[in-house]
Amino acid sequence: MTTTPGPIRAGQDVQWRRCASCGAYIYGKRLDRNRKVCPECQFHFRIPPDVRTAQLADSGSFEAFPDTYAPRDLLGFRDSKPYPDRLRDAQARTGRQDAVLAGKMSVHGRQLVVAVLDFTFMGGSMGTVVGETVAAAARTALAERLPLLLIAASGGARMQEGALSLMQMAKTSQWIAALREARVPVINLNTDPTFGGVSASFAMLGDVVLAEPGSLLGFAGPQVIRNTIRQELPAGFQSAEFLLEHGMIDAVVPRESMREQLARLLSLLGPSVPELPEGSGDSVLVHPVPTTRTTRETVALARDIQRPTTLEYIGYVFDDFVGLHGDRAFGDDAALVGGLARFGGQSVVVLGHQKGHDTAELVRSNFGMPNPEGYRKALRLMRFADRFGLPVIAFIDTPGAFPGIGAEERGQSVAIAECILELSRLRVPVVSVVTGEGGSGGALALGVADAVLILENAYYSVISPEGCSTILFGTAEHAGRAADALRLTASELLRLGVVDGIVPEPPDGAHTAPHTTALTVKSALARTLAPLLDLSGEQLVDARRRRYDRFGDPQLQPVVDWETHDDH
């Protein structure tokens, strides 16, 4: 990781700047036009708060809050010079009372409150003034029900204010909690660097956490780690990309795309217009579908690697989609994807198992078998949906949860159980679609819904036919017989009441006409979701509970005489 150059201050006349990453010399006006990003290597120079707001806000829309909070030397702190002298130097250099700029602005016409830390003011450290300003911004956002954008660049809590600076971590966090409880969106944008008491409080607590490329983010800085525990750090350690890989942030967004990304998020988190795409009557079949295929042939078709993936369905079905990443604890699992989407005029949260069409894609997505991190990411997004009143749409296509040693060590059963529990209590509509394989609890973790649809050639089962055969017969050779006995096809699941409707496919399977299939799925979702939007949270939870109570209850469970059916 290269050392960043000094910051570019507003109004500074700089003819040439040398990039600390690639060494290129860049003409100042060219660097300005490129948003202070090196045109040769895309290195992001540090920028002060007023430049930052100018880049993000609609022209002329930023209105700063009065800079009335003045820092005080409450401890009589002195190192090589007295704290008041350091404050005066920083104030003269920045023209600011302390290391924060706050105000209101609009992005693509959407109003929000913003607070930006200034690294040039004593390393952007958080003392009482920064803490109070961030808290005041949160209070304004709460009072006016406006989204709050927090932009960090900080070395952490301010040592010169001792334990009082430590208390700002609690102060700012409790106001983020208040916004969370009031369902007011909070977005974090973390830039280089964000460490210590800032990263361990408000900078990582947003509903969505973004970061600029190459930014260093973490709790203890690299120098502190080396000097404290003498541990050598790997390349890329604590970079924004490292945090994305380890599940701590939602996205790494280049500066040139940040304004547009914010606009999309603000739109998706703003008021919805409950206008869904039109759903046709033939997009959901509510009677068993005649078929000439054997059950085993249906299973093989469900597993065909050319079937559309969740991300392909997302691309066809929704008008906009912003992927969100990470479980905030360990990693970002490519086997389970999710994010915010627009379905007609309605914002929704989308979840789904992800596979691929070739070996590289399948390996990257672990063949659609999520680890605990995938299910914890889904759990986070379920709670996100509940907080903002957004319906959940889930695509199920997995042979099952990953059964590896690491998955067990990190709590696979707990992660699945928490997803099942959370779906049962969500006060928003939930619709699930089985698009390929519906394998065991790994599938059910996305399948506890108000309505469950299944594609004509998909299946849903307590265990794979091979697993059933191995357990019952000691070999996988009887998988076809086991598949018949499991009654796992769409028509038989419909008879059992496990699914509510069948989405028809082209004659030779979804993979032969993915766009056509996706449009049918879109129509089926619209038809299924529409009546659910009229129900209250209490009605949804109660109906969902009754839905699952009926399985096994002889008075509620449908009676199926299998002798009268043609089984394959």
C-alpha positions in Angstrom: 0.0 0.0 0.0 1.5 3.3 -1.1 1.6 6.4 1.1 -0.9 9.0 0.1 0.2 12.5 -0.8 -0.8 15.6 1.0 -4.4 16.7 0.6 -5.6 19.2 -2.0 -7.2 22.2 -0.3 -10.0 24.2 -1.8 -8.6 27.1 -3.8 -5.0 25.8 -3.8 -3.1 26.8 -6.9 -1.3 23.6 -7.9 0.1 23.4 -11.4 1.4 19.8 -11.1 0.8 16.9 -8.6 2.7 13.7 -8.4 0.7 10.6 -7.9 1.9 8.6 -4.9 0.7 5.4 -6.4 2.2 5.3 -9.9 4.5 8.3 -9.7 2.9 10.1 -12.7 2.9 13.9 -12.7 -0.6 15.3 -13.4 -1.5 18.8 -14.4 -3.6 20.3 -11.7 -6.5 21.3 -14.0 -6.6 17.8 -15.5 -6.7 16.4 -12.0 -9.6 18.7 -11.1 -11.6 17.6 -14.1 -11.0 14.0 -13.1 -12.4 14.6 -9.6 -9.0 14.4 -8.0 -8.4 10.9 -9.3 -5.2 10.0 -11.1 -6.0 9.4 -14.8 -3.1 7.0 -15.1 -3.8 4.5 -12.3 -7.1 5.6 -10.7 -5.5 6.5 -7.4 -7.9 8.6 -5.3 -6.3 11.7 -3.9 -7.7 12.9 -0.6 -10.1 15.9 -0.9 -11.4 18.3 1.7 -15.1 18.4 2.7 -16.1 21.4 0.5 -14.7 19.7 -2.6 -16.4 16.5 -1.6 -19.9 18.1 -1.2 -19.4 20.0 -4.4 -18.8 16.7 -6.3 -21.8 15.0 -4.8 -24.5 17.7 -4.4 -26.8 19.2 -7.0 -25.3 22.5 -8.1 -25.9 25.2 -5.4 -27.9 22.9 -3.1 -25.5 22.5 -0.2 -26.3 24.6 2.8 -23.8 24.3 5.7 -25.0 24.3 9.2 -23.6 27.1 11.4 -20.0 26.4 12.5 -20.8 27.3 16.1 -19.2 24.5 18.1 -15.8 25.5 19.3 -13.3 22.9 20.7 -12.0 23.4 24.2 -8.9 22.3 26.1 -10.7 20.5 28.9 -7.6 18.4 30.0 -4.8 21.0 29.7 -3.3 18.5 27.3 0.3 19.1 26.1 2.7 17.0 24.0 5.4 18.8 22.0 3.0 21.8 22.0 -0.1 22.7 23.9 -3.4 21.5 22.5 -4.8 25.1 22.0 -1.8 25.8 19.8 -2.6 22.7 17.7 -6.2 23.8 17.4 -5.2 27.3 16.3 -2.9 25.9 13.6 -5.6 23.6 12.3 -8.2 26.3 12.3 -5.9 28.7 10.4 -5.0 26.0 7.9 -8.6 24.9 7.1 -10.7 27.9 8.0 -12.9 25.6 10.1 -13.6 25.4 13.8 -13.0 21.7 13.9 -12.7 18.6 11.7 -16.2 18.4 10.4 -18.5 20.1 7.9 -22.3 19.4 8.1 -25.3 20.6 6.3 -28.1 19.8 4.0 -28.0 19.2 0.2 -29.8 17.4 -2.6 -28.6 14.6 -4.9 -30.6 14.3 -8.1 -33.3 16.3 -6.4 -33.5 14.2 -3.2 -32.8 16.0 0.0 -30.5 14.6 2.7 -28.4 15.6 5.7 -24.6 15.2 5.4 -21.6 15.3 7.7 -18.1 15.2 6.3 -14.9 14.7 8.3 -11.8 16.8 7.3 -8.6 14.8 7.6 -6.5 18.0 7.2 -7.8 19.1 10.6 -5.8 17.1 13.1 -6.2 13.9 11.1 -10.0 14.1 11.1 -9.9 13.0 14.7 -13.2 12.9 16.6 -13.4 15.0 19.7 -16.4 16.6 21.4 -17.1 19.0 18.5 -17.0 16.3 15.9 -19.2 14.0 18.0 -21.7 16.7 18.8 -21.9 17.8 15.1 -22.5 14.2 13.9 -25.1 13.8 16.6 -26.7 17.2 15.6 -26.8 16.1 12.0 -28.5 12.8 13.0 -31.1 14.8 15.1 -31.9 17.0 12.1 -32.3 13.9 9.9 -34.6 12.4 12.5 -36.7 15.5 12.9 -37.1 16.1 9.2 -37.1 12.4 8.2 -34.3 12.9 5.8 -31.6 10.3 4.9 -28.2 10.9 6.6 -25.0 10.6 4.7 -21.8 10.3 6.8 -18.5 10.7 5.0 -15.5 9.7 7.1 -11.7 10.3 6.8 -10.2 10.0 10.2 -7.4 8.6 12.3 -9.9 7.9 15.1 -10.8 9.4 18.5 -8.9 12.6 19.5 -6.2 11.8 22.1 -6.0 15.4 23.3 -9.6 15.2 24.7 -9.0 11.9 26.5 -12.0 9.9 27.7 -14.4 12.7 26.6 -13.5 11.8 23.0 -14.1 8.1 23.8 -17.6 9.0 24.9 -18.3 10.4 21.4 -18.3 6.8 20.1 -21.4 6.1 22.3 -23.0 9.4 21.6 -22.9 9.1 17.8 -23.8 5.4 17.9 -26.9 6.0 19.9 -28.2 8.6 17.4 -27.6 6.1 14.6 -29.6 3.7 16.6 -32.4 6.3 16.9 -32.5 6.7 13.1 -32.5 2.9 12.7 -35.5 2.6 15.0 -37.3 5.4 13.2 -36.6 3.8 9.8 -34.6 6.8 8.5 -31.8 5.6 6.1 -28.2 6.1 7.0 -25.5 5.8 4.4 -21.8 5.6 5.2 -19.1 6.6 2.7 -15.6 5.8 4.1 -12.6 7.3 2.5 -8.8 7.1 3.1 -8.2 6.7 5.9 -10.9 5.7 8.4 -9.7 4.1 11.6 -10.1 3.8 15.4 -13.0 5.3 17.3 -14.6 6.6 14.1 -14.6 3.2 12.3 -15.7 1.5 15.5 -18.8 3.8 15.8 -20.8 5.7 13.3 -18.7 5.0 10.2 -19.7 1.4 10.1 -23.2 1.5 11.4 -25.1 2.7 8.3 -27.8 0.7 6.5 -25.5 0.8 3.5 -21.7 1.2 3.8 -19.7 2.3 0.8 -16.0 3.0 0.4 -13.7 4.6 -2.1 -11.2 2.4 -4.0 -7.9 1.8 -2.2 -9.0 3.5 1.0 -7.4 2.1 4.2 -10.2 1.2 6.7 -9.9 -0.6 10.0 -9.8 -0.4 13.8 -6.1 -0.4 14.6 -3.9 1.3 12.0 -1.0 -0.7 10.3 1.6 1.1 12.4 -0.2 0.3 15.6 -0.5 -3.3 14.7 3.2 -3.7 13.8 4.4 -1.9 16.9 1.9 -3.6 19.3 2.0 -7.3 18.3 4.9 -7.3 15.8 2.8 -9.0 13.2 3.7 -8.6 9.5 0.7 -7.5 7.4 -0.3 -9.0 4.1 -0.5 -7.0 0.9 -3.8 -5.1 0.6 -4.6 -5.6 4.3 -7.3 -3.2 5.5 -7.9 -1.8 2.0 -11.5 -1.1 0.9 -11.2 -4.1 -1.3 -10.0 -6.3 1.6 -13.1 -5.2 3.7 -15.4 -6.0 0.8 -14.0 -9.5 0.5 -14.3 -10.0 4.2 -18.0 -8.9 4.3 -17.6 -5.6 6.2 -18.9 -3.2 3.5 -21.5 -3.2 0.7 -19.5 -1.9 -2.2 -16.3 -0.2 -3.4 -17.4 2.7 -5.6 -15.1 4.9 -7.7 -15.4 8.6 -7.2 -16.7 9.2 -10.7 -19.7 6.8 -10.0 -20.4 7.9 -6.4 -23.0 10.6 -7.1 -25.0 8.3 -9.3 -24.7 5.4 -6.8 -26.0 7.7 -4.0 -28.9 8.8 -6.2 -29.9 5.2 -6.9 -29.8 4.3 -3.3 -31.7 7.4 -2.2 -34.3 6.6 -4.9 -34.7 2.9 -3.8 -34.8 3.9 -0.1 -37.3 6.7 -0.8 -41.1 6.5 -1.0 -42.4 3.7 -3.3 -45.3 3.9 -5.7 -47.1 0.6 -5.2 -47.6 0.1 -8.9 -46.5 -3.4 -10.1 -45.9 -4.7 -13.6 -49.0 -6.3 -15.1 -49.4 -10.0 -14.2 -51.2 -12.2 -16.7 -53.6 -15.0 -15.6 -51.6 -17.8 -17.3 -48.3 -16.9 -15.6 -49.2 -18.9 -12.5 -50.8 -22.4 -12.8 -52.8 -23.5 -9.8 -53.4 -27.1 -11.0 -50.9 -29.9 -11.5 -49.2 -29.9 -14.9 -49.3 -33.0 -17.1 -45.8 -34.2 -18.0 -44.1 -37.0 -20.0 -40.9 -36.7 -18.1 -39.8 -39.1 -15.3 -39.1 -37.5 -11.9 -35.4 -38.2 -12.4 -35.5 -36.4 -15.8 -37.1 -33.4 -14.1 -34.4 -33.3 -11.5 -31.7 -33.4 -14.2 -33.4 -30.5 -16.0 -33.6 -28.5 -12.7 -29.9 -29.0 -12.4 -29.0 -28.0 -16.0 -26.2 -25.5 -15.7 -27.6 -23.5 -18.5 -30.8 -22.6 -16.6 -31.0 -18.9 -15.8 -29.2 -17.8 -12.7 -30.6 -15.5 -10.0 -28.5 -12.6 -11.3 -29.9 -13.2 -14.8 -33.5 -13.2 -13.4 -32.7 -10.0 -11.6 -31.5 -8.3 -14.8 -34.7 -9.3 -16.7 -37.3 -8.9 -13.9 -36.4 -5.6 -12.2 -36.0 -2.1 -13.4 -33.0 -1.3 -11.2 -30.8 -3.2 -8.9 -28.1 -2.2 -6.4 -26.2 -5.2 -5.0 -25.4 -5.2 -1.3 -22.6 -7.3 0.1 -21.3 -8.9 3.3 -22.4 -10.4 6.5 -20.5 -7.7 8.6 -18.6 -10.5 10.4 -16.5 -12.7 8.2 -17.1 -12.6 4.4 -19.1 -12.0 1.3 -20.5 -15.2 0.0 -20.9 -15.3 -3.8 -23.3 -18.3 -3.5 -26.0 -15.9 -2.1 -26.7 -12.6 -3.7 -28.9 -9.8 -2.6 -29.7 -6.1 -2.8 -32.2 -3.4 -3.4 -34.3 -3.4 -6.6 -37.2 -1.6 -8.3 -40.2 -3.7 -9.3 -42.5 -1.3 -11.2 -42.9 1.6 -8.8 -42.2 -0.6 -5.7 -38.8 -0.9 -4.1 -38.1 -4.4 -2.9 -35.2 -6.4 -1.4 -34.1 -9.3 -3.6 -32.3 -12.4 -2.3 -31.2 -15.5 -4.2 -28.9 -18.5 -4.5 -26.4 -17.9 -7.3 -24.8 -20.6 -9.5 -23.1 -20.2 -12.9 -22.8 -21.6 -16.4 -19.2 -22.7 -16.6 -16.6 -24.2 -14.2 -15.1 -20.9 -13.3 -18.5 -19.4 -12.4 -19.6 -22.5 -10.5 -16.4 -22.6 -8.5 -16.7 -18.9 -7.7 -20.2 -19.3 -6.4 -19.4 -22.7 -4.7 -22.0 -24.4 -6.9 -24.8 -22.4 -5.3 -24.1 -23.8 -1.8 -23.9 -20.9 0.7 -21.7 -20.8 3.7 -22.9 -19.3 6.9 -21.8 -15.9 5.6 -24.3 -16.1 2.8 -27.1 -16.8 5.1 -26.0 -14.1 7.5 -25.9 -11.7 4.6 -29.5 -12.7 3.7 -30.5 -12.3 7.4 -29.1 -8.8 7.4 -31.0 -7.9 4.3 -34.2 -9.5 5.7 -34.0 -7.1 8.6 -33.1 -4.3 6.3 -36.4 -5.0 4.4 -38.4 -5.1 7.6 -36.9 -1.8 8.8 -37.9 0.1 5.6 -41.1 -1.7 4.9 -39.8 -3.3 1.6 -41.3 -6.6 0.3 -38.8 -9.5 -0.1 -38.5 -11.5 -3.3 -36.4 -14.6 -3.1 -35.0 -16.9 -5.8 -34.2 -20.5 -4.6 -31.7 -22.6 -6.6 -29.4 -24.6 -4.4 -28.5 -28.3 -3.9 -28.3 -27.3 -0.2 -26.2 -25.4 2.2 -22.4 -26.1 2.0 -21.5 -29.0 4.3 -17.8 -28.2 4.8 -15.7 -28.1 8.0 -15.4 -24.3 8.0 -19.1 -23.9 7.5 -19.8 -26.1 10.6 -17.1 -24.2 12.6 -18.8 -20.9 11.7 -22.3 -22.0 12.6 -24.1 -23.2 9.5 -27.1 -24.5 11.4 -27.5 -21.3 13.4 -27.3 -19.2 10.3 -30.0 -21.2 8.5 -32.2 -21.3 11.6 -32.0 -17.6 12.1 -33.1 -17.0 8.5 -36.1 -19.3 8.9 -37.0 -17.6 12.1 -36.6 -14.1 10.7 -38.7 -14.8 7.6 -41.5 -16.1 9.8 -41.7 -12.7 11.6 -41.1 -10.2 8.8 -43.9 -7.6 8.7 -43.5 -7.2 5.0 -44.7 -9.4 2.1 -42.4 -12.3 1.2 -42.6 -14.2 -2.1 -40.2 -17.0 -3.0 -39.7 -18.7 -6.3 -38.0 -22.1 -6.7 -36.2 -21.7 -10.1 -34.0 -24.8 -10.1 -33.0 -27.0 -7.2 -34.7 -26.6 -3.9 -32.4 -28.6 -1.6 -33.3 -29.1 2.0 -32.8 -26.4 4.8 -30.4 -24.5 2.6 -33.4 -23.8 0.3 -36.0 -23.3 3.1 -33.7 -20.5 4.5 -35.1 -18.4 1.7 -38.5 -20.2 1.4 -40.6 -19.2 4.4 -42.9 -17.0 2.5 -46.5 -15.7 2.2 -46.5 -17.3 -1.3 -44.2 -19.9 -2.8 -44.0 -20.4 -6.6 -42.0 -23.0 -8.4 -40.9 -23.3 -12.0 -42.4 -26.2 -14.0 -39.2 -28.1 -14.1 -37.8 -27.2 -10.7 -37.9 -29.4 -7.6 -38.1 -28.9 -3.8 -37.1 -31.6 -1.4 -36.0 -32.5 2.2 -32.9 -34.2 0.7 -31.4 -34.9 -2.7 -32.5 -38.1 -4.4 -28.9 -39.3 -4.2 -28.7 -38.6 -0.5 -32.0 -40.3 0.2 -30.9 -43.4 -1.8 -27.5 -43.5 0.0 -29.2 -43.3 3.5 -32.0 -45.8 2.8 -30.2 -48.3 0.4 -26.6 -47.7 1.2 -25.8 -46.6 -2.4 -26.8 -43.7 -4.7 -27.8 -46.2 -7.4 -31.5 -46.0 -6.5 -31.7 -42.2 -6.8 -34.5 -42.4 -9.4 -36.6 -44.6 -7.1 -35.9 -42.2 -4.2 -36.9 -39.2 -6.4 -40.2 -40.8 -7.1 -40.8 -41.5 -3.5 -39.9 -38.0 -2.3 -42.8 -36.4 -4.4 -40.5 -33.5 -5.2 -41.8 -32.2 -8.5 -43.8 -29.1 -9.0 -47.2 -30.8 -9.5 -46.8 -33.0 -6.5 -45.7 -30.1 -4.3 -48.8 -28.2 -5.4 -51.0 -31.2 -4.4 -49.3 -31.2 -1.0 -49.8 -27.5 -0.6 -46.1 -26.8 -0.2 -46.2 -24.4 -3.2 -49.0 -22.1 -4.3 -48.5 -22.0 -8.0 -46.4 -23.3 -10.9 -44.7 -21.0 -13.3 -44.7 -22.5 -16.8 -41.5 -23.0 -18.8 -40.8 -23.4 -22.5 -41.3 -27.0 -23.7 -37.6 -27.9 -23.5 -36.8 -25.9 -20.3 -36.1 -22.4 -19.0 -32.6 -22.4 -20.4 -33.9 -22.6 -24.0 -35.6 -19.2 -23.7 -34.3 -17.4 -20.6 -35.7 -14.0 -21.4 -39.2 -15.4 -22.1 -39.0 -17.5 -18.9 -38.0 -14.4 -16.9 -40.9 -12.4 -18.3 -43.2 -15.1 -17.2 -41.6 -15.1 -13.7 -42.0 -11.3 -13.6 -45.7 -11.6 -14.4 -46.1 -14.3 -11.8 -44.4 -12.2 -9.2 -46.6 -9.2 -10.0 -49.8 -11.3 -9.8 -48.7 -12.9 -6.5 -47.3 -9.8 -4.8 -50.1 -7.4 -5.6 -52.7 -8.7 -3.0 -50.1 -9.0 -0.3 -49.3 -5.3 -0.5 -52.8 -4.6 0.9 -52.2 -6.6 4.1 -50.9 -5.1 7.4 -47.8 -6.5 9.1 -49.9 -8.3 11.6 -52.0 -9.9 9.0 -49.0 -11.1 7.1 -47.3 -12.6 10.1 -50.5 -14.3 11.2 -51.2 -15.7 7.8 -47.7 -17.0 7.4 -47.8 -18.7 10.8 -51.1 -20.4 9.9 -49.6 -21.4 6.5 -46.9 -23.5 8.2 -49.1 -24.6 11.1 -51.2 -26.6 8.7 -48.4 -29.0 7.7 -48.9 -32.0 9.8 -52.3 -30.8 11.2 -54.8 -33.5 10.0 -57.6 -30.9 10.1 -55.7 -28.5 7.8 -53.3 -30.6 5.7 -54.8 -31.6 2.3 -55.4 -35.3 1.9 -53.8 -36.7 -1.3 -54.6 -40.2 -2.6 -51.4 -41.0 -4.4 -53.0 -44.2 -5.9 -55.2 -42.0 -8.2 -52.2 -40.2 -9.6 -49.9 -41.1 -12.4 -46.5 -41.1 -10.7 -43.3 -40.8 -12.7 
